[in-house]
Amino acid sequence: MERELEFPFERDRYRHELEAREGDVCLVRRVNLVTGSTHWEVVIVQHRGAETTPRGVEYPAREVYPGNEEWGEHGWTYTTRAEADARMAREAPHHPRRAPQGAG
């Protein structure tokens, strides 16, 4: 089974908190752990099959947060919740939740 993306999580001095999910589209509140400032991200969950890295680290089939190189195509940042809600409303109908994938 594919491992679901888990919230909340911390990365790059931000706490990522799931506000809503429709299909594979997530509305995420992102809080700066240093300043406390908040912004919102709308992301399309990415799906990765099971893999082993060249160094031998094994990863199961899983959902992942889009990387920086995918921003603008699978992720967007907004300073207001209203803007994030509007993007979520546009994206959600086009990205139903994918069926879980097997581990390999």
Buried (B, 14 or more C-beta within 10 A) or exposed (E): EBBEBEBEEEEEEBBBBBBBBBBBBBBBBBBEEEEEEBBBBBBBBBBBEBEEEEEEEEEBBBBBBBEEEBEEEBBBBBEEBEBBBEBBEEBBEEBEEEEEBEEE
